[in-house]
Amino acid sequence: MPHANTETLPARYYHSREIYDRECEQIFRKHWWLLGPESQFANNGDYLALQLMKWPLVIVRDQEANLRGFYNLCRHRAGPLVLDGNGHCRDFVCRYHGWRYACSGELLKTPGFGQADIPDFDKMGLLPIRVECWNGLVFACLDQQASDLANWLGDITSIAQSFPRVENMTPQGDVSKQGQANWKTYADNSCEGYHVGMVHKALGSSMLRESVRIDSYDNGEFVGFDVTYTGQGEDQSRTGKGFWIYKFPGLLLHFADYAFNTEVVIPVSENQIRLRRWFWVDEQKAGALGVDIARIRPDSERVMDEDMAICELVQRNLESGIYPGGKLSASKEAGTIYFQQLVRLALD
């Protein structure tokens, strides 16, 4: 990584459509994106369809129990195979003209067409995307040349070994939120702890803040927060050791001795994001530590709301045309410096 630049990114990077379009091709397409827990694909034929930035996707457990990913469009005239959301099917049938595809992607039937009308019939299967799993989570990547998921995660895989696995914990549901902010506005905030005392009063009171260690990791391109909780303060859902991660470009992981949650930051436009977070808890460990399990998800949601509120105000100011740019602190905002450097390297 070249020498860190303490000049902030130019304000236009946070609201320019031209920059956002470049990010789609030079950042978003080239990285892995969290799609949620593998448990949502428990049976053959279970699928998830979603819009990831500008790309319509469908992930499915095929009839041979393989997890597969495709663009959610028919090869005929780009009709949708299924509507967004979770569902179950035996085959995919295009909702426009009824072309039928196996869950493994092969074209099966083309109503109104004879075999001679489609000489490349066997080459007209669904357009595939890459899908891999880690720690009970499903990820997708649109770049066939990108590294595999394990290499993309880098040192995260070894850090995770010190904490309970998803498969050994109880799901606590998920939450989705929309925000009027650029994805980098949210990331800049998530990569530093400088704002905690001002923005997160309850969270700050639960941490031994003098013991927090924040490091940047090149192997995996992420910022890691090694934290210790007091077990006291206003936030009664945190105790013991924890490790927070912001993984470039849009993955958050929060490990604890008794719980885990993970969040994906999905850019919707140059000034909008969608967040989705999933929660798990080891009830036995949490009980032994005296953690109020009922508070784990609400306390995390409060932090998300506090972050979103300040980021939306920052976004408004970034779009005002007044902000001339600023300086980042190498001691207080090293994670944000690192994140912005990754943005520069990807777009230059």
C-alpha positions as YAML, in Angstrom:
chain: A
units: angstrom
residues:
- id: 1
  name: MET
  ca: [0.00, 0.00, 0.00]
- id: 2
  name: PRO
  ca: [1.48, 3.40, -0.98]
- id: 3
  name: HIS
  ca: [2.00, 6.15, 1.58]
- id: 4
  name: ALA
  ca: [-1.33, 7.05, 3.21]
- id: 5
  name: ASN
  ca: [-2.91, 10.28, 2.00]
- id: 6
  name: THR
  ca: [-4.44, 12.33, 4.82]
- id: 7
  name: GLU
  ca: [-6.35, 14.57, 2.41]
- id: 8
  name: THR
  ca: [-10.00, 13.54, 2.31]
- id: 9
  name: LEU
  ca: [-11.52, 12.32, -0.92]
- id: 10
  name: PRO
  ca: [-12.97, 15.21, -2.95]
- id: 11
  name: ALA
  ca: [-16.61, 15.93, -2.07]
- id: 12
  name: ARG
  ca: [-17.75, 15.08, -5.61]
- id: 13
  name: TYR
  ca: [-16.74, 11.46, -5.01]
- id: 14
  name: TYR
  ca: [-19.76, 11.24, -2.71]
- id: 15
  name: HIS
  ca: [-22.45, 12.48, -5.08]
- id: 16
  name: SER
  ca: [-21.16, 12.24, -8.66]
- id: 17
  name: ARG
  ca: [-23.05, 9.86, -10.93]
- id: 18
  name: GLU
  ca: [-19.94, 9.51, -13.07]
- id: 19
  name: ILE
  ca: [-17.92, 8.35, -10.06]
- id: 20
  name: TYR
  ca: [-20.66, 5.92, -9.04]
- id: 21
  name: ASP
  ca: [-20.76, 4.41, -12.55]
- id: 22
  name: ARG
  ca: [-16.98, 3.94, -12.44]
- id: 23
  name: GLU
  ca: [-17.28, 2.30, -9.02]
- id: 24
  name: CYS
  ca: [-19.81, -0.18, -10.39]
- id: 25
  name: GLU
  ca: [-17.29, -1.45, -12.93]
- id: 26
  name: GLN
  ca: [-13.99, -0.94, -11.11]
- id: 27
  name: ILE
  ca: [-15.03, -1.83, -7.54]
- id: 28
  name: PHE
  ca: [-18.46, -3.41, -7.11]
- id: 29
  name: ARG
  ca: [-18.25, -5.88, -9.99]
- id: 30
  name: LYS
  ca: [-14.81, -7.11, -8.90]
- id: 31
  name: HIS
  ca: [-15.57, -7.95, -5.24]
- id: 32
  name: TRP
  ca: [-17.60, -10.52, -3.31]
- id: 33
  name: TRP
  ca: [-20.96, -9.49, -1.82]
- id: 34
  name: LEU
  ca: [-22.74, -11.01, 1.14]
- id: 35
  name: LEU
  ca: [-26.22, -12.29, 0.25]
- id: 36
  name: GLY
  ca: [-27.19, -13.73, 3.64]
- id: 37
  name: PRO
  ca: [-27.19, -17.04, 5.51]
- id: 38
  name: GLU
  ca: [-26.87, -20.36, 3.70]
- id: 39
  name: SER
  ca: [-29.84, -21.62, 5.74]
- id: 40
  name: GLN
  ca: [-32.24, -19.81, 3.37]
- id: 41
  name: PHE
  ca: [-31.31, -22.46, 0.76]
- id: 42
  name: ALA
  ca: [-32.20, -25.48, 2.90]
- id: 43
  name: ASN
  ca: [-34.01, -27.41, 0.14]
- id: 44
  name: ASN
  ca: [-33.38, -28.09, -3.53]
- id: 45
  name: GLY
  ca: [-35.22, -25.41, -5.50]
- id: 46
  name: ASP
  ca: [-34.97, -22.72, -2.80]
- id: 47
  name: TYR
  ca: [-33.89, -19.41, -4.33]
- id: 48
  name: LEU
  ca: [-33.16, -15.78, -3.53]
- id: 49
  name: ALA
  ca: [-33.60, -13.07, -6.17]
- id: 50
  name: LEU
  ca: [-32.32, -9.55, -5.62]
- id: 51
  name: GLN
  ca: [-31.02, -6.42, -7.28]
- id: 52
  name: LEU
  ca: [-27.32, -5.93, -6.51]
- id: 53
  name: MET
  ca: [-26.52, -2.39, -7.64]
- id: 54
  name: LYS
  ca: [-27.58, -2.46, -11.31]
- id: 55
  name: TRP
  ca: [-27.43, -6.25, -11.67]
- id: 56
  name: PRO
  ca: [-30.45, -8.58, -11.23]
- id: 57
  name: LEU
  ca: [-29.35, -11.85, -9.59]
- id: 58
  name: VAL
  ca: [-30.86, -15.15, -8.54]
- id: 59
  name: ILE
  ca: [-29.16, -17.70, -6.27]
- id: 60
  name: VAL
  ca: [-30.64, -21.20, -6.12]
- id: 61
  name: ARG
  ca: [-30.06, -24.66, -4.66]
- id: 62
  name: ASP
  ca: [-30.37, -26.85, -7.75]
- id: 63
  name: GLN
  ca: [-31.86, -30.34, -7.95]
- id: 64
  name: GLU
  ca: [-28.41, -31.87, -7.29]
- id: 65
  name: ALA
  ca: [-28.09, -29.76, -4.10]
- id: 66
  name: ASN
  ca: [-25.46, -27.47, -5.63]
- id: 67
  name: LEU
  ca: [-25.67, -23.77, -4.84]
- id: 68
  name: ARG
  ca: [-25.64, -21.79, -8.09]
- id: 69
  name: GLY
  ca: [-25.91, -18.16, -9.14]
- id: 70
  name: PHE
  ca: [-27.22, -16.55, -12.32]
- id: 71
  name: TYR
  ca: [-28.31, -13.23, -13.69]
- id: 72
  name: ASN
  ca: [-32.07, -13.06, -13.24]
- id: 73
  name: LEU
  ca: [-32.84, -12.65, -16.92]
- id: 74
  name: CYS
  ca: [-34.00, -14.81, -19.78]
- id: 75
  name: ARG
  ca: [-31.74, -15.25, -22.81]
- id: 76
  name: HIS
  ca: [-34.69, -14.58, -25.12]
- id: 77
  name: ARG
  ca: [-35.59, -10.93, -24.48]
- id: 78
  name: ALA
  ca: [-34.23, -10.26, -20.98]
- id: 79
  name: GLY
  ca: [-37.45, -11.04, -19.13]
- id: 80
  name: PRO
  ca: [-37.23, -11.79, -15.39]
- id: 81
  name: LEU
  ca: [-37.18, -15.41, -14.27]
- id: 82
  name: VAL
  ca: [-38.59, -14.63, -10.80]
- id: 83
  name: LEU
  ca: [-39.49, -11.56, -8.78]
- id: 84
  name: ASP
  ca: [-37.17, -10.32, -6.04]
- id: 85
  name: GLY
  ca: [-37.32, -12.18, -2.73]
- id: 86
  name: ASN
  ca: [-37.07, -15.74, -1.46]
- id: 87
  name: GLY
  ca: [-39.02, -18.53, -3.10]
- id: 88
  name: HIS
  ca: [-39.05, -22.14, -4.27]
- id: 89
  name: CYS
  ca: [-39.32, -23.64, -7.75]
- id: 90
  name: ARG
  ca: [-38.72, -26.83, -9.69]
- id: 91
  name: ASP
  ca: [-37.53, -24.96, -12.80]
- id: 92
  name: PHE
  ca: [-37.26, -21.29, -13.73]
- id: 93
  name: VAL
  ca: [-39.99, -20.11, -16.13]
- id: 94
  name: CYS
  ca: [-39.50, -16.65, -17.63]
- id: 95
  name: ARG
  ca: [-42.36, -14.38, -16.61]
- id: 96
  name: TYR
  ca: [-42.39, -12.71, -20.04]
- id: 97
  name: HIS
  ca: [-42.65, -15.49, -22.67]
- id: 98
  name: GLY
  ca: [-42.40, -18.72, -20.70]
- id: 99
  name: TRP
  ca: [-38.96, -19.97, -21.63]
- id: 100
  name: ARG
  ca: [-38.03, -22.69, -19.13]
- id: 101
  name: TYR
  ca: [-34.63, -23.32, -17.52]
- id: 102
  name: ALA
  ca: [-33.37, -25.96, -15.09]
- id: 103
  name: CYS
  ca: [-32.16, -24.69, -11.71]
- id: 104
  name: SER
  ca: [-28.71, -25.74, -12.91]
- id: 105
  name: GLY
  ca: [-29.04, -23.18, -15.73]
- id: 106
  name: GLU
  ca: [-29.73, -25.30, -18.84]
- id: 107
  name: LEU
  ca: [-32.39, -24.14, -21.31]
- id: 108
  name: LEU
  ca: [-35.22, -26.71, -21.36]
- id: 109
  name: LYS
  ca: [-38.15, -25.36, -23.40]
- id: 110
  name: THR
  ca: [-38.83, -22.44, -25.75]
- id: 111
  name: PRO
  ca: [-42.58, -22.13, -26.40]
- id: 112
  name: GLY
  ca: [-43.33, -21.16, -30.01]
- id: 113
  name: PHE
  ca: [-39.84, -21.98, -31.24]
- id: 114
  name: GLY
  ca: [-38.74, -25.10, -33.05]
- id: 115
  name: GLN
  ca: [-35.32, -26.62, -32.40]
- id: 116
  name: ALA
  ca: [-34.15, -25.33, -35.78]
- id: 117
  name: ASP
  ca: [-35.12, -21.77, -34.77]
- id: 118
  name: ILE
  ca: [-32.39, -21.80, -32.09]
- id: 119
  name: PRO
  ca: [-29.31, -23.50, -33.59]
- id: 120
  name: ASP
  ca: [-27.26, -22.77, -30.43]
- id: 121
  name: PHE
  ca: [-29.94, -24.14, -28.11]
- id: 122
  name: ASP
  ca: [-27.41, -25.91, -25.87]
- id: 123
  name: LYS
  ca: [-25.45, -22.65, -25.46]
- id: 124
  name: MET
  ca: [-28.47, -20.55, -24.43]
- id: 125
  name: GLY
  ca: [-28.46, -21.41, -20.74]
- id: 126
  name: LEU
  ca: [-28.67, -18.83, -17.99]
- id: 127
  name: LEU
  ca: [-25.72, -16.49, -17.56]
- id: 128
  name: PRO
  ca: [-23.79, -17.67, -14.50]
- id: 129
  name: ILE
  ca: [-22.22, -15.76, -11.61]
- id: 130
  name: ARG
  ca: [-19.86, -17.08, -8.94]
- id: 131
  name: VAL
  ca: [-21.23, -18.22, -5.58]
- id: 132
  name: GLU
  ca: [-19.25, -19.44, -2.56]
- id: 133
  name: CYS
  ca: [-19.92, -19.96, 1.14]
- id: 134
  name: TRP
  ca: [-17.99, -19.23, 4.33]
- id: 135
  name: ASN
  ca: [-19.06, -19.56, 7.98]
- id: 136
  name: GLY
  ca: [-22.64, -20.35, 6.98]
- id: 137
  name: LEU
  ca: [-22.86, -17.24, 4.78]
- id: 138
  name: VAL
  ca: [-23.42, -16.99, 1.01]
- id: 139
  name: PHE
  ca: [-21.42, -14.60, -1.16]
- id: 140
  name: ALA
  ca: [-21.59, -13.77, -4.87]
- id: 141
  name: CYS
  ca: [-19.06, -12.22, -7.27]
- id: 142
  name: LEU
  ca: [-19.70, -10.99, -10.80]
- id: 143
  name: ASP
  ca: [-16.07, -11.11, -11.96]
- id: 144
  name: GLN
  ca: [-14.96, -14.50, -13.25]
- id: 145
  name: GLN
  ca: [-11.29, -13.45, -12.88]
- id: 146
  name: ALA
  ca: [-11.43, -12.28, -9.25]
- id: 147
  name: SER
  ca: [-9.75, -14.30, -6.50]
- id: 148
  name: ASP
  ca: [-11.78, -16.92, -4.66]
- id: 149
  name: LEU
  ca: [-13.72, -16.05, -1.52]
- id: 150
  name: ALA
  ca: [-11.13, -17.35, 0.95]
- id: 151
  name: ASN
  ca: [-8.38, -15.20, -0.58]
- id: 152
  name: TRP
  ca: [-10.73, -12.21, -0.70]
- id: 153
  name: LEU
  ca: [-11.45, -12.59, 3.03]
- id: 154
  name: GLY
  ca: [-7.75, -12.91, 3.82]
- id: 155
  name: ASP
  ca: [-6.92, -12.66, 7.53]
- id: 156
  name: ILE
  ca: [-10.61, -12.55, 8.45]
- id: 157
  name: THR
  ca: [-10.77, -16.34, 8.27]
- id: 158
  name: SER
  ca: [-8.12, -16.76, 10.97]
- id: 159
  name: ILE
  ca: [-9.62, -14.04, 13.20]
- id: 160
  name: ALA
  ca: [-13.01, -15.77, 13.00]
- id: 161
  name: GLN
  ca: [-11.54, -19.00, 14.38]
- id: 162
  name: SER
  ca: [-11.39, -17.41, 17.85]
- id: 163
  name: PHE
  ca: [-15.17, -16.94, 17.93]
- id: 164
  name: PRO
  ca: [-18.27, -19.19, 17.65]
- id: 165
  name: ARG
  ca: [-19.34, -20.28, 14.18]
- id: 166
  name: VAL
  ca: [-22.73, -19.36, 12.76]
- id: 167
  name: GLU
  ca: [-23.77, -23.02, 12.52]
- id: 168
  name: ASN
  ca: [-23.32, -23.38, 16.30]
- id: 169
  name: MET
  ca: [-25.49, -20.39, 17.22]
- id: 170
  name: THR
  ca: [-29.19, -19.54, 17.20]
- id: 171
  name: PRO
  ca: [-30.46, -17.09, 14.55]
- id: 172
  name: GLN
  ca: [-31.91, -13.86, 15.92]
- id: 173
  name: GLY
  ca: [-33.41, -12.57, 12.68]
- id: 174
  name: ASP
  ca: [-32.35, -9.73, 10.44]
- id: 175
  name: VAL
  ca: [-33.06, -6.06, 9.80]
- id: 176
  name: SER
  ca: [-33.03, -3.91, 6.65]
- id: 177
  name: LYS
  ca: [-32.58, -0.14, 6.51]
- id: 178
  name: GLN
  ca: [-32.45, 2.49, 3.77]
- id: 179
  name: GLY
  ca: [-30.28, 5.58, 3.91]
- id: 180
  name: GLN
  ca: [-29.79, 8.82, 2.00]
- id: 181
  name: ALA
  ca: [-26.00, 8.60, 1.94]
- id: 182
  name: ASN
  ca: [-23.22, 7.52, -0.36]
- id: 183
  name: TRP
  ca: [-21.72, 4.13, 0.49]
- id: 184
  name: LYS
  ca: [-18.34, 5.79, 1.18]
- id: 185
  name: THR
  ca: [-19.90, 8.21, 3.67]
- id: 186
  name: TYR
  ca: [-21.08, 5.20, 5.67]
- id: 187
  name: ALA
  ca: [-17.75, 3.41, 5.24]
- id: 188
  name: ASP
  ca: [-15.66, 6.43, 6.29]
- id: 189
  name: ASN
  ca: [-17.68, 6.48, 9.50]
- id: 190
  name: SER
  ca: [-17.48, 2.72, 10.08]
- id: 191
  name: CYS
  ca: [-13.69, 2.63, 9.70]
- id: 192
  name: GLU
  ca: [-12.92, 4.90, 12.66]
- id: 193
  name: GLY
  ca: [-13.79, 5.06, 16.36]
- id: 194
  name: TYR
  ca: [-13.20, 8.80, 16.64]
- id: 195
  name: HIS
  ca: [-16.94, 9.52, 16.55]
- id: 196
  name: VAL
  ca: [-18.04, 6.97, 19.16]
- id: 197
  name: GLY
  ca: [-18.02, 9.35, 22.13]
- id: 198
  name: MET
  ca: [-20.19, 11.89, 20.32]
- id: 199
  name: VAL
  ca: [-22.54, 9.65, 18.33]
- id: 200
  name: HIS
  ca: [-22.80, 6.40, 20.33]
- id: 201
  name: LYS
  ca: [-23.13, 7.32, 24.00]
- id: 202
  name: ALA
  ca: [-24.45, 3.93, 25.15]
- id: 203
  name: LEU
  ca: [-21.95, 1.93, 23.10]
- id: 204
  name: GLY
  ca: [-19.08, 4.11, 24.31]
- id: 205
  name: SER
  ca: [-20.06, 3.54, 27.94]
- id: 206
  name: SER
  ca: [-19.85, -0.25, 27.45]
- id: 207
  name: MET
  ca: [-16.26, -0.29, 26.14]
- id: 208
  name: LEU
  ca: [-12.81, -0.11, 27.70]
- id: 209
  name: ARG
  ca: [-11.96, 2.57, 25.18]
- id: 210
  name: GLU
  ca: [-8.32, 2.88, 26.20]
- id: 211
  name: SER
  ca: [-7.81, -0.79, 25.25]
- id: 212
  name: VAL
  ca: [-9.36, -0.57, 21.76]
- id: 213
  name: ARG
  ca: [-6.84, -1.37, 19.02]
- id: 214
  name: ILE
  ca: [-7.58, -0.44, 15.40]
- id: 215
  name: ASP
  ca: [-5.43, -1.87, 12.62]
- id: 216
  name: SER
  ca: [-5.53, -2.01, 8.84]
- id: 217
  name: TYR
  ca: [-4.98, -5.40, 7.20]
- id: 218
  name: ASP
  ca: [-3.69, -5.60, 3.63]
- id: 219
  name: ASN
  ca: [-4.41, -9.36, 3.49]
- id: 220
  name: GLY
  ca: [-8.13, -9.01, 3.01]
- id: 221
  name: GLU
  ca: [-8.24, -5.20, 2.75]
- id: 222
  name: PHE
  ca: [-10.12, -4.48, 5.96]
- id: 223
  name: VAL
  ca: [-10.01, -2.40, 9.13]
- id: 224
  name: GLY
  ca: [-10.14, -4.40, 12.37]
- id: 225
  name: PHE
  ca: [-11.20, -3.17, 15.81]
- id: 226
  name: ASP
  ca: [-9.99, -5.32, 18.71]
- id: 227
  name: VAL
  ca: [-12.31, -4.29, 21.57]
- id: 228
  name: THR
  ca: [-13.02, -5.20, 25.18]
- id: 229
  name: TYR
  ca: [-16.37, -4.56, 26.84]
- id: 230
  name: THR
  ca: [-16.84, -3.57, 30.47]
- id: 231
  name: GLY
  ca: [-20.10, -5.48, 30.94]
- id: 232
  name: GLN
  ca: [-21.45, -2.28, 32.44]
- id: 233
  name: GLY
  ca: [-22.73, 1.07, 31.19]
- id: 234
  name: GLU
  ca: [-25.96, 1.68, 29.31]
- id: 235
  name: ASP
  ca: [-25.46, -1.11, 26.79]
- id: 236
  name: GLN
  ca: [-26.13, -4.35, 28.69]
- id: 237
  name: SER
  ca: [-25.79, -6.64, 25.66]
- id: 238
  name: ARG
  ca: [-21.98, -6.49, 25.46]
- id: 239
  name: THR
  ca: [-19.31, -8.10, 27.61]
- id: 240
  name: GLY
  ca: [-15.90, -9.77, 27.22]
- id: 241
  name: LYS
  ca: [-13.89, -9.63, 24.01]
- id: 242
  name: GLY
  ca: [-15.07, -8.52, 20.61]
- id: 243
  name: PHE
  ca: [-13.68, -7.89, 17.15]
- id: 244
  name: TRP
  ca: [-15.29, -5.56, 14.60]
- id: 245
  name: ILE
  ca: [-14.37, -5.54, 10.91]
- id: 246
  name: TYR
  ca: [-15.08, -3.23, 8.00]
- id: 247
  name: LYS
  ca: [-14.09, -5.17, 4.87]
- id: 248
  name: PHE
  ca: [-13.69, -3.25, 1.62]
- id: 249
  name: PRO
  ca: [-15.92, -2.44, -0.11]
- id: 250
  name: GLY
  ca: [-19.09, -3.08, 1.92]
- id: 251
  name: LEU
  ca: [-18.98, -5.90, 4.50]
- id: 252
  name: LEU
  ca: [-19.19, -5.48, 8.28]
- id: 253
  name: LEU
  ca: [-18.54, -8.35, 10.71]
- id: 254
  name: HIS
  ca: [-19.00, -8.11, 14.48]
- id: 255
  name: PHE
  ca: [-17.63, -11.03, 16.50]
- id: 256
  name: ALA
  ca: [-18.11, -11.62, 20.22]
- id: 257
  name: ASP
  ca: [-17.47, -14.57, 22.53]
- id: 258
  name: TYR
  ca: [-21.21, -15.29, 22.61]
- id: 259
  name: ALA
  ca: [-22.68, -13.68, 19.46]
- id: 260
  name: PHE
  ca: [-22.10, -12.64, 15.88]
- id: 261
  name: ASN
  ca: [-23.73, -10.26, 13.44]
- id: 262
  name: THR
  ca: [-22.86, -9.29, 9.90]
- id: 263
  name: GLU
  ca: [-24.00, -6.45, 7.68]
- id: 264
  name: VAL
  ca: [-23.80, -5.68, 3.99]
- id: 265
  name: VAL
  ca: [-23.74, -2.13, 2.64]
- id: 266
  name: ILE
  ca: [-25.31, -2.16, -0.82]
- id: 267
  name: PRO
  ca: [-24.94, 1.01, -2.90]
- id: 268
  name: VAL
  ca: [-28.25, 1.88, -4.57]
- id: 269
  name: SER
  ca: [-27.16, 5.10, -6.26]
- id: 270
  name: GLU
  ca: [-24.58, 7.84, -5.81]
- id: 271
  name: ASN
  ca: [-26.44, 9.05, -2.69]
- id: 272
  name: GLN
  ca: [-28.45, 6.07, -1.44]
- id: 273
  name: ILE
  ca: [-27.58, 2.83, 0.35]
- id: 274
  name: ARG
  ca: [-29.41, -0.21, 1.62]
- id: 275
  name: LEU
  ca: [-28.19, -2.01, 4.74]
- id: 276
  name: ARG
  ca: [-29.06, -5.53, 5.81]
- id: 277
  name: ARG
  ca: [-27.80, -7.14, 9.00]
- id: 278
  name: TRP
  ca: [-28.23, -10.69, 10.34]
- id: 279
  name: PHE
  ca: [-27.85, -11.75, 14.00]
- id: 280
  name: TRP
  ca: [-26.86, -14.95, 15.82]
- id: 281
  name: VAL
  ca: [-26.28, -15.75, 19.50]
- id: 282
  name: ASP
  ca: [-24.79, -18.61, 21.49]
- id: 283
  name: GLU
  ca: [-27.51, -18.72, 24.13]
- id: 284
  name: GLN
  ca: [-25.59, -20.92, 26.52]
- id: 285
  name: LYS
  ca: [-22.49, -18.73, 26.51]
- id: 286
  name: ALA
  ca: [-24.52, -15.54, 26.65]
- id: 287
  name: GLY
  ca: [-26.48, -16.84, 29.62]
- id: 288
  name: ALA
  ca: [-23.32, -17.87, 31.46]
- id: 289
  name: LEU
  ca: [-21.90, -14.37, 30.95]
- id: 290
  name: GLY
  ca: [-25.09, -12.68, 32.15]
- id: 291
  name: VAL
  ca: [-25.79, -11.04, 28.79]
- id: 292
  name: ASP
  ca: [-29.32, -9.77, 28.22]
- id: 293
  name: ILE
  ca: [-30.02, -11.70, 25.00]
- id: 294
  name: ALA
  ca: [-33.19, -9.71, 24.31]
- id: 295
  name: ARG
  ca: [-31.07, -6.54, 24.06]
- id: 296
  name: ILE
  ca: [-28.49, -7.77, 21.53]
- id: 297
  name: ARG
  ca: [-30.43, -6.95, 18.38]
- id: 298
  name: PRO
  ca: [-32.11, -3.70, 19.61]
- id: 299
  name: ASP
  ca: [-28.78, -2.35, 20.87]
- id: 300
  name: SER
  ca: [-27.14, -3.10, 17.51]
- id: 301
  name: GLU
  ca: [-30.02, -1.50, 15.63]
- id: 302
  name: ARG
  ca: [-29.69, 1.63, 17.74]
- id: 303
  name: VAL
  ca: [-26.03, 1.93, 16.74]
- id: 304
  name: MET
  ca: [-27.00, 1.47, 13.08]
- id: 305
  name: ASP
  ca: [-29.63, 4.20, 13.37]
- id: 306
  name: GLU
  ca: [-27.18, 6.56, 15.06]
- id: 307
  name: ASP
  ca: [-24.62, 5.96, 12.32]
- id: 308
  name: MET
  ca: [-27.17, 6.46, 9.57]
- id: 309
  name: ALA
  ca: [-28.49, 9.68, 11.10]
- id: 310
  name: ILE
  ca: [-25.06, 11.33, 11.27]
- id: 311
  name: CYS
  ca: [-24.08, 10.00, 7.82]
- id: 312
  name: GLU
  ca: [-27.20, 11.47, 6.23]
- id: 313
  name: LEU
  ca: [-26.35, 14.88, 7.70]
- id: 314
  name: VAL
  ca: [-22.75, 14.58, 6.47]
- id: 315
  name: GLN
  ca: [-24.03, 13.54, 3.04]
- id: 316
  name: ARG
  ca: [-26.23, 16.63, 2.85]
- id: 317
  name: ASN
  ca: [-23.21, 18.82, 3.53]
- id: 318
  name: LEU
  ca: [-21.02, 16.95, 1.03]
- id: 319
  name: GLU
  ca: [-23.61, 17.67, -1.65]
- id: 320
  name: SER
  ca: [-23.93, 21.36, -0.74]
- id: 321
  name: GLY
  ca: [-21.04, 22.50, -2.92]
- id: 322
  name: ILE
  ca: [-19.50, 24.30, 0.08]
- id: 323
  name: TYR
  ca: [-17.19, 21.68, 1.63]
- id: 324
  name: PRO
  ca: [-13.65, 22.26, 0.27]
- id: 325
  name: GLY
  ca: [-12.17, 19.01, 1.59]
- id: 326
  name: GLY
  ca: [-10.43, 18.30, 4.88]
- id: 327
  name: LYS
  ca: [-7.64, 16.50, 6.70]
- id: 328
  name: LEU
  ca: [-7.73, 13.06, 8.32]
- id: 329
  name: SER
  ca: [-5.90, 12.25, 11.56]
- id: 330
  name: ALA
  ca: [-3.30, 9.50, 11.26]
- id: 331
  name: SER
  ca: [-3.86, 8.60, 14.92]
- id: 332
  name: LYS
  ca: [-7.66, 8.90, 15.16]
- id: 333
  name: GLU
  ca: [-8.75, 8.07, 11.60]
- id: 334
  name: ALA
  ca: [-6.16, 5.64, 10.30]
- id: 335
  name: GLY
  ca: [-8.88, 3.22, 9.22]
- id: 336
  name: THR
  ca: [-10.65, 5.87, 7.18]
- id: 337
  name: ILE
  ca: [-7.35, 6.88, 5.61]
- id: 338
  name: TYR
  ca: [-6.81, 3.23, 4.65]
- id: 339
  name: PHE
  ca: [-10.33, 2.87, 3.21]
- id: 340
  name: GLN
  ca: [-10.04, 6.03, 1.14]
- id: 341
  name: GLN
  ca: [-6.68, 4.87, -0.17]
- id: 342
  name: LEU
  ca: [-8.32, 1.67, -1.40]
- id: 343
  name: VAL
  ca: [-10.93, 3.77, -3.21]
- id: 344
  name: ARG
  ca: [-8.22, 5.87, -4.87]
- id: 345
  name: LEU
  ca: [-6.27, 2.80, -5.97]
- id: 346
  name: ALA
  ca: [-9.39, 1.21, -7.47]
- id: 347
  name: LEU
  ca: [-10.49, 4.28, -9.41]
- id: 348
  name: ASP
  ca: [-7.14, 5.72, -10.54]
...
